[in-house]
């Protein structure tokens, strides 16, 4: 089973929690044991698993990524001017795997799955493949 999800991000850089969408997909699939592969088909966005309890974690991560990859760098050659977004997306990665155990995504107490927007706001898609 594969499910396509559409979301709308509302800022240039944003961690958009999609954990509930993963849970819905697993429930709809009726799978007791397996893997949920979460995939982002965009070159300026990604997927990550990280803490979902303290919003400061998301803010700190976005700040540190901005420090590593400033939005404007006079040495960047890419004509669209979004080299930083491409760098951030490559650093975060385009997918994550979540174990499905007893019909539920197996995540730690503080973990959530995030769609990472680095060139928004935009309408975005991601896929969840149940294996």
N, CA, C and O atoms as CSV, one atom per row, in Angstrom:
chain,resi,resn,atom,element,x,y,z
A,1,UNK,N,N,0.845,-1.188,0.000
A,1,UNK,CA,C,0.000,0.000,0.000
A,1,UNK,C,C,0.880,1.236,0.000
A,1,UNK,O,O,1.901,1.291,0.685
A,2,UNK,N,N,0.468,2.226,-0.777
A,2,UNK,CA,C,1.143,3.528,-0.774
A,2,UNK,C,C,0.071,4.611,-0.678
A,2,UNK,O,O,-0.964,4.548,-1.342
A,3,UNK,N,N,0.346,5.604,0.164
A,3,UNK,CA,C,-0.609,6.705,0.318
A,3,UNK,C,C,0.122,8.020,0.085
A,3,UNK,O,O,1.211,8.251,0.609
A,4,UNK,N,N,-0.507,8.873,-0.716
A,4,UNK,CA,C,0.015,10.212,-0.989
A,4,UNK,C,C,-0.701,11.198,-0.080
A,4,UNK,O,O,-1.930,11.204,-0.004
A,5,UNK,N,N,0.064,12.024,0.602
A,5,UNK,CA,C,-0.484,13.065,1.458
A,5,UNK,C,C,-0.090,14.427,0.897
A,5,UNK,O,O,0.989,14.576,0.324
A,6,UNK,N,N,-0.951,15.407,1.059
A,6,UNK,CA,C,-0.669,16.789,0.668
A,6,UNK,C,C,-0.780,17.670,1.906
A,6,UNK,O,O,-1.725,17.560,2.687
A,7,UNK,N,N,0.199,18.538,2.064
A,7,UNK,CA,C,0.189,19.493,3.176
A,7,UNK,C,C,0.499,20.880,2.621
A,7,UNK,O,O,1.028,21.022,1.519
A,8,UNK,N,N,0.161,21.891,3.401
A,8,UNK,CA,C,0.499,23.268,3.059
A,8,UNK,C,C,1.352,23.832,4.174
A,8,UNK,O,O,0.915,23.932,5.321
A,9,UNK,N,N,2.571,24.197,3.828
A,9,UNK,CA,C,3.460,24.806,4.815
A,9,UNK,C,C,3.217,26.310,4.806
A,9,UNK,O,O,2.730,26.865,3.821
A,10,UNK,N,N,3.562,26.963,5.917
A,10,UNK,CA,C,3.235,28.387,6.001
A,10,UNK,C,C,4.424,29.301,6.252
A,10,UNK,O,O,4.248,30.487,6.530
A,11,UNK,N,N,5.641,28.756,6.156
A,11,UNK,CA,C,6.814,29.620,6.280
A,11,UNK,C,C,7.964,29.033,5.474
A,11,UNK,O,O,7.889,27.893,5.016
A,12,UNK,N,N,9.018,29.806,5.302
A,12,UNK,CA,C,10.152,29.338,4.499
A,12,UNK,C,C,10.773,28.098,5.117
A,12,UNK,O,O,11.008,27.111,4.420
A,13,UNK,N,N,11.040,28.136,6.413
A,13,UNK,CA,C,11.627,27.005,7.122
A,13,UNK,C,C,10.645,26.545,8.181
A,13,UNK,O,O,10.207,27.337,9.015
A,14,UNK,N,N,10.297,25.271,8.151
A,14,UNK,CA,C,9.290,24.781,9.085
A,14,UNK,C,C,9.418,23.273,9.255
A,14,UNK,O,O,9.642,22.547,8.287
A,15,UNK,N,N,9.274,22.808,10.496
A,15,UNK,CA,C,9.122,21.387,10.779
A,15,UNK,C,C,7.633,21.154,10.996
A,15,UNK,O,O,7.065,21.614,11.986
A,16,UNK,N,N,7.011,20.444,10.078
A,16,UNK,CA,C,5.573,20.203,10.062
A,16,UNK,C,C,5.354,18.768,10.521
A,16,UNK,O,O,5.722,17.832,9.811
A,17,UNK,N,N,4.765,18.581,11.691
A,17,UNK,CA,C,4.614,17.223,12.218
A,17,UNK,C,C,3.583,16.422,11.420
A,17,UNK,O,O,2.462,16.877,11.193
A,18,UNK,N,N,3.987,15.221,11.002
A,18,UNK,CA,C,3.123,14.354,10.192
A,18,UNK,C,C,2.899,12.997,10.870
A,18,UNK,O,O,2.433,12.058,10.225
A,19,UNK,N,N,3.221,12.886,12.146
A,19,UNK,CA,C,3.091,11.616,12.864
A,19,UNK,C,C,1.684,11.052,12.765
A,19,UNK,O,O,1.515,9.860,12.506
A,20,UNK,N,N,0.677,11.883,12.965
A,20,UNK,CA,C,-0.703,11.398,12.913
A,20,UNK,C,C,-1.067,10.858,11.532
A,20,UNK,O,O,-1.837,9.904,11.423
A,21,UNK,N,N,-0.518,11.462,10.479
A,21,UNK,CA,C,-0.786,10.981,9.124
A,21,UNK,C,C,-0.151,9.595,8.913
A,21,UNK,O,O,-0.709,8.755,8.206
A,22,UNK,N,N,0.994,9.366,9.516
A,22,UNK,CA,C,1.638,8.044,9.443
A,22,UNK,C,C,0.759,7.025,10.172
A,22,UNK,O,O,0.528,5.926,9.669
A,23,UNK,N,N,0.274,7.394,11.350
A,23,UNK,CA,C,-0.588,6.494,12.129
A,23,UNK,C,C,-1.856,6.147,11.366
A,23,UNK,O,O,-2.280,4.991,11.368
A,24,UNK,N,N,-2.469,7.130,10.712
A,24,UNK,CA,C,-3.680,6.890,9.918
A,24,UNK,C,C,-3.385,5.917,8.776
A,24,UNK,O,O,-4.168,5.005,8.511
A,25,UNK,N,N,-2.259,6.116,8.111
A,25,UNK,CA,C,-1.893,5.248,6.992
A,25,UNK,C,C,-1.701,3.806,7.462
A,25,UNK,O,O,-2.160,2.870,6.808
A,26,UNK,N,N,-1.025,3.631,8.591
A,26,UNK,CA,C,-0.809,2.291,9.143
A,26,UNK,C,C,-2.148,1.653,9.514
A,26,UNK,O,O,-2.380,0.480,9.223
A,27,UNK,N,N,-3.020,2.417,10.149
A,27,UNK,CA,C,-4.341,1.917,10.534
A,27,UNK,C,C,-5.146,1.494,9.300
A,27,UNK,O,O,-5.747,0.420,9.285
A,28,UNK,N,N,-5.153,2.345,8.269
A,28,UNK,CA,C,-5.885,2.024,7.035
A,28,UNK,C,C,-5.340,0.773,6.359
A,28,UNK,O,O,-6.095,0.014,5.752
A,29,UNK,N,N,-4.025,0.556,6.462
A,29,UNK,CA,C,-3.408,-0.608,5.826
A,29,UNK,C,C,-3.737,-1.897,6.564
A,29,UNK,O,O,-3.704,-2.979,5.978
A,30,UNK,N,N,-4.055,-1.782,7.853
A,30,UNK,CA,C,-4.376,-2.957,8.643
A,30,UNK,C,C,-3.194,-3.883,8.873
A,30,UNK,O,O,-3.371,-5.084,9.079
A,31,UNK,N,N,-2.000,-3.334,8.837
A,31,UNK,CA,C,-0.782,-4.125,8.994
A,31,UNK,C,C,-0.401,-4.198,10.470
A,31,UNK,O,O,-0.379,-3.182,11.164
A,32,UNK,N,N,-0.103,-5.399,10.941
A,32,UNK,CA,C,0.307,-5.595,12.330
A,32,UNK,C,C,1.816,-5.474,12.509
A,32,UNK,O,O,2.290,-5.050,13.563
A,33,UNK,N,N,2.563,-5.848,11.480
A,33,UNK,CA,C,4.021,-5.861,11.572
A,33,UNK,C,C,4.604,-5.500,10.216
A,33,UNK,O,O,4.185,-6.044,9.194
A,34,UNK,N,N,5.552,-4.600,10.199
A,34,UNK,CA,C,6.166,-4.207,8.938
A,34,UNK,C,C,6.958,-2.926,9.089
A,34,UNK,O,O,7.485,-2.617,10.157
A,35,UNK,N,N,7.029,-2.190,7.994
A,35,UNK,CA,C,7.771,-0.930,7.946
A,35,UNK,C,C,6.905,0.114,7.246
A,35,UNK,O,O,6.250,-0.180,6.245
A,36,UNK,N,N,6.907,1.320,7.774
A,36,UNK,CA,C,6.324,2.469,7.079
A,36,UNK,C,C,7.492,3.295,6.555
A,36,UNK,O,O,8.286,3.828,7.330
A,37,UNK,N,N,7.587,3.394,5.255
A,37,UNK,CA,C,8.612,4.211,4.625
A,37,UNK,C,C,7.969,5.542,4.273
A,37,UNK,O,O,6.997,5.587,3.518
A,38,UNK,N,N,8.511,6.627,4.820
A,38,UNK,CA,C,7.982,7.969,4.591
A,38,UNK,C,C,8.957,8.677,3.651
A,38,UNK,O,O,10.142,8.804,3.956
A,39,UNK,N,N,8.452,9.135,2.513
A,39,UNK,CA,C,9.317,9.668,1.459
A,39,UNK,C,C,8.850,11.042,0.983
A,39,UNK,O,O,7.659,11.267,0.767
A,40,UNK,N,N,9.799,11.946,0.825
A,40,UNK,CA,C,9.558,13.305,0.325
A,40,UNK,C,C,10.114,13.419,-1.095
A,40,UNK,O,O,11.313,13.223,-1.293
A,41,UNK,N,N,9.266,13.733,-2.098
A,41,UNK,CA,C,9.740,13.825,-3.476
A,41,UNK,C,C,10.203,15.231,-3.890
A,41,UNK,O,O,10.160,15.573,-5.072
A,42,UNK,N,N,10.638,16.032,-2.934
A,42,UNK,CA,C,11.048,17.409,-3.236
A,42,UNK,C,C,12.536,17.596,-2.936
A,42,UNK,O,O,13.067,16.978,-2.013
A,43,UNK,N,N,13.202,18.442,-3.711
A,43,UNK,CA,C,14.639,18.669,-3.505
A,43,UNK,C,C,14.935,19.773,-2.498
A,43,UNK,O,O,16.095,19.983,-2.141
A,44,UNK,N,N,13.914,20.479,-2.036
A,44,UNK,CA,C,14.127,21.539,-1.046
A,44,UNK,C,C,13.309,21.285,0.222
A,44,UNK,O,O,12.928,22.218,0.930
A,45,UNK,N,N,13.049,20.010,0.490
A,45,UNK,CA,C,12.336,19.609,1.706
A,45,UNK,C,C,12.805,18.205,2.064
A,45,UNK,O,O,13.441,17.532,1.252
A,46,UNK,N,N,12.492,17.766,3.273
A,46,UNK,CA,C,12.928,16.438,3.687
A,46,UNK,C,C,12.034,15.856,4.760
A,46,UNK,O,O,10.986,16.410,5.093
A,47,UNK,N,N,12.468,14.731,5.294
A,47,UNK,CA,C,11.755,14.010,6.347
A,47,UNK,C,C,12.741,13.694,7.466
A,47,UNK,O,O,13.878,13.300,7.205
A,48,UNK,N,N,12.304,13.866,8.708
A,48,UNK,CA,C,13.150,13.477,9.839
A,48,UNK,C,C,12.282,12.992,10.988
A,48,UNK,O,O,11.085,13.272,11.052
A,49,UNK,N,N,12.914,12.262,11.888
A,49,UNK,CA,C,12.285,11.851,13.146
A,49,UNK,C,C,13.065,12.546,14.254
A,49,UNK,O,O,14.290,12.450,14.324
A,50,UNK,N,N,12.332,13.250,15.122
A,50,UNK,CA,C,12.994,13.927,16.226
A,50,UNK,C,C,11.987,14.196,17.331
A,50,UNK,O,O,10.842,13.748,17.266
A,51,UNK,N,N,12.423,14.929,18.341
A,51,UNK,CA,C,11.577,15.190,19.504
A,51,UNK,C,C,10.334,15.994,19.126
A,51,UNK,O,O,10.400,16.941,18.342
A,52,UNK,N,N,9.194,15.589,19.707
A,52,UNK,CA,C,7.958,16.327,19.444
A,52,UNK,C,C,7.324,16.885,20.713
A,52,UNK,O,O,6.170,17.312,20.689
A,53,UNK,N,N,8.061,16.885,21.815
A,53,UNK,CA,C,7.505,17.379,23.074
A,53,UNK,C,C,7.835,18.850,23.318
A,53,UNK,O,O,6.971,19.612,23.751
A,54,UNK,N,N,9.050,19.246,23.052
A,54,UNK,CA,C,9.501,20.609,23.323
A,54,UNK,C,C,9.689,21.351,22.003
A,54,UNK,O,O,10.583,21.002,21.233
A,55,UNK,N,N,8.868,22.367,21.720
A,55,UNK,CA,C,8.977,23.088,20.450
A,55,UNK,C,C,10.314,23.807,20.267
A,55,UNK,O,O,10.678,24.171,19.149
A,56,UNK,N,N,11.047,24.013,21.367
A,56,UNK,CA,C,12.358,24.641,21.247
A,56,UNK,C,C,13.330,23.788,20.438
A,56,UNK,O,O,14.253,24.320,19.821
A,57,UNK,N,N,13.132,22.466,20.435
A,57,UNK,CA,C,14.004,21.591,19.648
A,57,UNK,C,C,13.881,21.940,18.168
A,57,UNK,O,O,14.892,22.084,17.482
A,58,UNK,N,N,12.650,22.076,17.669
A,58,UNK,CA,C,12.451,22.438,16.265
A,58,UNK,C,C,13.081,23.801,15.971
A,58,UNK,O,O,13.761,23.971,14.958
A,59,UNK,N,N,12.854,24.758,16.849
A,59,UNK,CA,C,13.399,26.108,16.648
A,59,UNK,C,C,14.929,26.073,16.641
A,59,UNK,O,O,15.566,26.715,15.806
A,60,UNK,N,N,15.505,25.329,17.567
A,60,UNK,CA,C,16.964,25.226,17.625
A,60,UNK,C,C,17.527,24.556,16.378
A,60,UNK,O,O,18.538,24.997,15.831
A,61,UNK,N,N,16.867,23.490,15.931
A,61,UNK,CA,C,17.348,22.802,14.734
A,61,UNK,C,C,17.298,23.712,13.512
A,61,UNK,O,O,18.248,23.758,12.731
A,62,UNK,N,N,16.195,24.434,13.346
A,62,UNK,CA,C,16.091,25.351,12.207
A,62,UNK,C,C,17.144,26.456,12.295
A,62,UNK,O,O,17.746,26.829,11.288
A,63,UNK,N,N,17.359,26.972,13.491
A,63,UNK,CA,C,18.387,28.016,13.679
A,63,UNK,C,C,19.770,27.491,13.327
A,63,UNK,O,O,20.536,28.168,12.642
A,64,UNK,N,N,20.097,26.280,13.794
A,64,UNK,CA,C,21.425,25.723,13.535
A,64,UNK,C,C,21.615,25.408,12.045
A,64,UNK,O,O,22.708,25.588,11.508
A,65,UNK,N,N,20.560,24.943,11.384
A,65,UNK,CA,C,20.655,24.714,9.938
A,65,UNK,C,C,20.869,26.035,9.204
A,65,UNK,O,O,21.619,26.086,8.230
A,66,UNK,N,N,20.213,27.105,9.665
A,66,UNK,CA,C,20.435,28.428,9.066
A,66,UNK,C,C,21.874,28.894,9.280
A,66,UNK,O,O,22.464,29.530,8.407
A,67,UNK,N,N,22.430,28.574,10.439
A,67,UNK,CA,C,23.827,28.948,10.702
A,67,UNK,C,C,24.773,28.191,9.765
A,67,UNK,O,O,25.739,28.758,9.254
A,68,UNK,N,N,24.484,26.910,9.549
A,68,UNK,CA,C,25.313,26.103,8.643
A,68,UNK,C,C,25.158,26.535,7.192
A,68,UNK,O,O,26.134,26.626,6.447
A,69,UNK,N,N,23.909,26.801,6.804
A,69,UNK,CA,C,23.588,27.113,5.415
A,69,UNK,C,C,22.800,28.416,5.343
A,69,UNK,O,O,21.575,28.389,5.228
A,70,UNK,N,N,23.485,29.556,5.409
A,70,UNK,CA,C,22.778,30.846,5.339
A,70,UNK,C,C,22.040,30.991,4.010
A,70,UNK,O,O,22.509,30.535,2.967
A,71,UNK,N,N,20.890,31.629,4.073
A,71,UNK,CA,C,20.050,31.754,2.889
A,71,UNK,C,C,20.769,32.505,1.768
A,71,UNK,O,O,20.655,32.134,0.599
A,72,UNK,N,N,21.496,33.539,2.115
A,72,UNK,CA,C,22.209,34.310,1.089
A,72,UNK,C,C,23.706,34.156,1.284
A,72,UNK,O,O,24.252,34.467,2.343
A,73,UNK,N,N,24.360,33.664,0.227
A,73,UNK,CA,C,25.814,33.539,0.223
A,73,UNK,C,C,26.272,33.975,-1.162
A,73,UNK,O,O,25.863,33.382,-2.161
A,74,UNK,N,N,27.106,34.989,-1.238
A,74,UNK,CA,C,27.490,35.514,-2.551
A,74,UNK,C,C,28.223,34.494,-3.433
A,74,UNK,O,O,28.339,34.696,-4.642
A,75,UNK,N,N,28.716,33.405,-2.837
A,75,UNK,CA,C,29.423,32.393,-3.623
A,75,UNK,C,C,28.480,31.374,-4.274
A,75,UNK,O,O,28.901,30.621,-5.152
A,76,UNK,N,N,27.215,31.344,-3.853
A,76,UNK,CA,C,26.262,30.396,-4.429
A,76,UNK,C,C,25.984,30.744,-5.886
A,76,UNK,O,O,25.797,31.911,-6.231
A,77,UNK,N,N,25.960,29.722,-6.735
A,77,UNK,CA,C,25.777,29.920,-8.172
A,77,UNK,C,C,24.374,29.602,-8.667
A,77,UNK,O,O,23.987,30.066,-9.739
A,78,UNK,N,N,23.607,28.828,-7.917
A,78,UNK,CA,C,22.283,28.382,-8.362
A,78,UNK,C,C,21.381,29.580,-8.636
A,78,UNK,O,O,21.179,30.425,-7.764
A,79,UNK,N,N,20.844,29.649,-9.843
A,79,UNK,CA,C,20.077,30.802,-10.301
A,79,UNK,C,C,18.791,31.071,-9.542
A,79,UNK,O,O,18.344,32.217,-9.486
A,80,UNK,N,N,18.179,30.040,-8.951
A,80,UNK,CA,C,16.929,30.252,-8.213
A,80,UNK,C,C,17.160,30.888,-6.850
A,80,UNK,O,O,16.212,31.360,-6.223
A,81,UNK,N,N,18.398,30.909,-6.384
A,81,UNK,CA,C,18.703,31.545,-5.110
A,81,UNK,C,C,18.301,30.733,-3.885
A,81,UNK,O,O,18.199,31.284,-2.789
A,82,UNK,N,N,18.075,29.453,-4.050
A,82,UNK,CA,C,17.653,28.635,-2.916
A,82,UNK,C,C,18.641,27.502,-2.604
A,82,UNK,O,O,18.245,26.415,-2.183
A,83,UNK,N,N,19.908,27.775,-2.815
A,83,UNK,CA,C,20.942,26.776,-2.522
A,83,UNK,C,C,20.858,26.307,-1.081
A,83,UNK,O,O,21.030,25.118,-0.808
A,84,UNK,N,N,20.598,27.213,-0.159
A,84,UNK,CA,C,20.508,26.828,1.259
A,84,UNK,C,C,19.431,25.768,1.465
A,84,UNK,O,O,19.627,24.829,2.237
A,85,UNK,N,N,18.302,25.908,0.786
A,85,UNK,CA,C,17.215,24.933,0.913
A,85,UNK,C,C,17.652,23.564,0.404
A,85,UNK,O,O,17.315,22.543,1.002
A,86,UNK,N,N,18.395,23.539,-0.689
A,86,UNK,CA,C,18.896,22.265,-1.215
A,86,UNK,C,C,19.895,21.624,-0.239
A,86,UNK,O,O,19.879,20.410,-0.033
A,87,UNK,N,N,20.742,22.434,0.344
A,87,UNK,CA,C,21.728,21.919,1.307
A,87,UNK,C,C,21.035,21.350,2.550
A,87,UNK,O,O,21.387,20.271,3.026
A,88,UNK,N,N,20.056,22.079,3.065
A,88,UNK,CA,C,19.324,21.618,4.248
A,88,UNK,C,C,18.594,20.315,3.958
A,88,UNK,O,O,18.619,19.392,4.772
A,89,UNK,N,N,17.945,20.239,2.806
A,89,UNK,CA,C,17.206,19.028,2.449
A,89,UNK,C,C,18.144,17.832,2.319
A,89,UNK,O,O,17.808,16.731,2.755
A,90,UNK,N,N,19.304,18.039,1.727
A,90,UNK,CA,C,20.269,16.944,1.612
A,90,UNK,C,C,20.795,16.520,2.969
A,90,UNK,O,O,21.045,15.335,3.192
A,91,UNK,N,N,20.967,17.457,3.868
A,91,UNK,CA,C,21.452,17.148,5.213
A,91,UNK,C,C,20.418,16.349,6.000
A,91,UNK,O,O,20.764,15.373,6.665
A,92,UNK,N,N,19.170,16.751,5.929
A,92,UNK,CA,C,18.094,16.070,6.660
A,92,UNK,C,C,17.792,14.714,6.025
A,92,UNK,O,O,17.609,13.726,6.735
A,93,UNK,N,N,17.739,14.659,4.702
A,93,UNK,CA,C,17.424,13.426,3.996
A,93,UNK,C,C,15.995,13.427,3.483
A,93,UNK,O,O,15.152,14.198,3.942
A,94,UNK,N,N,15.742,12.553,2.529
A,94,UNK,CA,C,14.446,12.549,1.859
A,94,UNK,C,C,13.480,11.501,2.386
A,94,UNK,O,O,12.343,11.423,1.921
A,95,UNK,N,N,13.916,10.687,3.359
A,95,UNK,CA,C,13.016,9.633,3.841
A,95,UNK,C,C,13.357,9.206,5.257
A,95,UNK,O,O,14.424,9.514,5.789
A,96,UNK,N,N,12.411,8.486,5.847
A,96,UNK,CA,C,12.613,7.870,7.164
A,96,UNK,C,C,11.827,6.565,7.178
A,96,UNK,O,O,10.798,6.431,6.517
A,97,UNK,N,N,12.333,5.613,7.941
A,97,UNK,CA,C,11.650,4.330,8.102
A,97,UNK,C,C,11.180,4.210,9.543
A,97,UNK,O,O,11.909,4.539,10.479
A,98,UNK,N,N,9.945,3.732,9.707
A,98,UNK,CA,C,9.384,3.527,11.042
A,98,UNK,C,C,8.894,2.083,11.123
A,98,UNK,O,O,8.144,1.624,10.262
A,99,UNK,N,N,9.320,1.382,12.154
A,99,UNK,CA,C,8.866,0.009,12.374
A,99,UNK,C,C,7.394,0.033,12.773
A,99,UNK,O,O,6.966,0.877,13.560
A,100,UNK,N,N,6.628,-0.900,12.222
A,100,UNK,CA,C,5.233,-1.088,12.630
A,100,UNK,C,C,5.202,-2.326,13.523
A,100,UNK,O,O,5.604,-3.414,13.111
A,101,UNK,N,N,4.723,-2.144,14.736
A,101,UNK,CA,C,4.656,-3.244,15.712
A,101,UNK,C,C,3.269,-3.245,16.343
A,101,UNK,O,O,2.815,-2.232,16.873
A,102,UNK,N,N,2.602,-4.394,16.278
A,102,UNK,CA,C,1.249,-4.545,16.828
A,102,UNK,C,C,0.297,-3.475,16.275
A,102,UNK,O,O,-0.528,-2.919,16.999
A,103,UNK,N,N,0.439,-3.205,14.970
A,103,UNK,CA,C,-0.468,-2.292,14.285
A,103,UNK,C,C,-0.233,-0.816,14.524
A,103,UNK,O,O,-1.064,0.017,14.161
A,104,UNK,N,N,0.909,-0.482,15.141
A,104,UNK,CA,C,1.189,0.907,15.491
A,104,UNK,C,C,2.627,1.271,15.109
A,104,UNK,O,O,3.530,0.449,15.259
A,105,UNK,N,N,2.848,2.501,14.616
A,105,UNK,CA,C,4.229,2.928,14.381
A,105,UNK,C,C,5.013,2.906,15.708
A,105,UNK,O,O,4.555,3.442,16.717
A,106,UNK,N,N,6.171,2.293,15.686
A,106,UNK,CA,C,6.990,2.145,16.883
A,106,UNK,C,C,7.913,3.357,17.000
A,106,UNK,O,O,8.999,3.391,16.422
A,107,UNK,N,N,7.457,4.339,17.755
A,107,UNK,CA,C,8.229,5.560,17.984
A,107,UNK,C,C,8.499,5.698,19.470
A,107,UNK,O,O,7.724,5.225,20.301
A,108,UNK,N,N,9.609,6.351,19.796
A,108,UNK,CA,C,9.932,6.597,21.192
A,108,UNK,C,C,8.959,7.593,21.809
A,108,UNK,O,O,8.220,8.281,21.104
A,109,UNK,N,N,8.974,7.658,23.125
A,109,UNK,CA,C,8.061,8.520,23.878
A,109,UNK,C,C,8.059,9.960,23.371
A,109,UNK,O,O,7.003,10.587,23.291
A,110,UNK,N,N,9.209,10.474,23.037
A,110,UNK,CA,C,9.323,11.884,22.654
A,110,UNK,C,C,9.449,12.076,21.148
A,110,UNK,O,O,9.659,13.202,20.696
A,111,UNK,N,N,9.328,11.014,20.359
A,111,UNK,CA,C,9.572,11.121,18.926
A,111,UNK,C,C,8.330,11.457,18.113
A,111,UNK,O,O,7.216,11.034,18.421
A,112,UNK,N,N,8.567,12.230,17.069
A,112,UNK,CA,C,7.552,12.519,16.069
A,112,UNK,C,C,8.200,12.492,14.701
A,112,UNK,O,O,9.420,12.611,14.588
A,113,UNK,N,N,7.398,12.338,13.664
A,113,UNK,CA,C,7.887,12.362,12.289
A,113,UNK,C,C,7.552,13.733,11.713
A,113,UNK,O,O,6.433,14.227,11.857
A,114,UNK,N,N,8.536,14.335,11.061
A,114,UNK,CA,C,8.381,15.691,10.552
A,114,UNK,C,C,8.660,15.785,9.066
A,114,UNK,O,O,9.608,15.189,8.554
A,115,UNK,N,N,7.806,16.556,8.374
A,115,UNK,CA,C,8.103,17.039,7.033
A,115,UNK,C,C,8.876,18.334,7.249
A,115,UNK,O,O,8.395,19.236,7.935
A,116,UNK,N,N,10.053,18.430,6.676
A,116,UNK,CA,C,10.931,19.589,6.889
A,116,UNK,C,C,10.901,20.479,5.657
A,116,UNK,O,O,11.446,20.126,4.611
A,117,UNK,N,N,10.267,21.619,5.787
A,117,UNK,CA,C,10.170,22.603,4.702
A,117,UNK,C,C,11.353,23.552,4.793
A,117,UNK,O,O,11.654,24.089,5.859
A,118,UNK,N,N,12.033,23.755,3.644
A,118,UNK,CA,C,13.170,24.668,3.615
A,118,UNK,C,C,13.060,25.722,2.514
A,118,UNK,O,O,13.992,26.501,2.314
A,119,UNK,N,N,11.941,25.755,1.801
A,119,UNK,CA,C,11.785,26.703,0.698
A,119,UNK,C,C,10.313,27.072,0.522
A,119,UNK,O,O,9.796,27.119,-0.595
A,120,UNK,N,N,9.663,27.329,1.635
A,120,UNK,CA,C,8.226,27.584,1.596
A,120,UNK,C,C,7.913,29.068,1.631
A,120,UNK,O,O,8.783,29.924,1.472
A,121,UNK,N,N,6.639,29.333,1.846
A,121,UNK,CA,C,5.536,28.382,1.999
A,121,UNK,C,C,5.153,27.772,0.651
A,121,UNK,O,O,5.266,28.401,-0.401
A,122,UNK,N,N,4.693,26.516,0.729
A,122,UNK,CA,C,4.325,25.792,-0.483
A,122,UNK,C,C,3.279,24.722,-0.171
A,122,UNK,O,O,3.073,24.337,0.980
A,123,UNK,N,N,2.628,24.256,-1.239
A,123,UNK,CA,C,1.849,23.030,-1.160
A,123,UNK,C,C,2.823,21.898,-1.449
A,123,UNK,O,O,3.527,21.919,-2.459
A,124,UNK,N,N,2.863,20.915,-0.564
A,124,UNK,CA,C,3.844,19.833,-0.674
A,124,UNK,C,C,3.149,18.485,-0.591
A,124,UNK,O,O,2.029,18.366,-0.096
A,125,UNK,N,N,3.841,17.483,-1.086
A,125,UNK,CA,C,3.356,16.113,-0.971
A,125,UNK,C,C,4.422,15.256,-0.326
A,125,UNK,O,O,5.611,15.570,-0.381
A,126,UNK,N,N,3.980,14.168,0.286
A,126,UNK,CA,C,4.883,13.116,0.738
A,126,UNK,C,C,4.118,11.808,0.646
A,126,UNK,O,O,2.889,11.791,0.576
A,127,UNK,N,N,4.855,10.732,0.648
A,127,UNK,CA,C,4.269,9.398,0.486
A,127,UNK,C,C,4.600,8.532,1.693
A,127,UNK,O,O,5.657,8.668,2.309
A,128,UNK,N,N,3.676,7.645,2.014
A,128,UNK,CA,C,3.924,6.618,3.030
A,128,UNK,C,C,3.682,5.284,2.350
A,128,UNK,O,O,2.580,5.003,1.878
A,129,UNK,N,N,4.720,4.468,2.305
A,129,UNK,CA,C,4.656,3.125,1.713
A,129,UNK,C,C,4.713,2.117,2.849
A,129,UNK,O,O,5.660,2.106,3.635
A,130,UNK,N,N,3.704,1.282,2.930
A,130,UNK,CA,C,3.676,0.235,3.951
A,130,UNK,C,C,4.281,-1.036,3.344
A,130,UNK,O,O,3.848,-1.518,2.297
A,131,UNK,N,N,5.269,-1.544,4.018
A,131,UNK,CA,C,5.967,-2.743,3.563
A,131,UNK,C,C,5.765,-3.852,4.580
A,131,UNK,O,O,6.271,-4.959,4.395
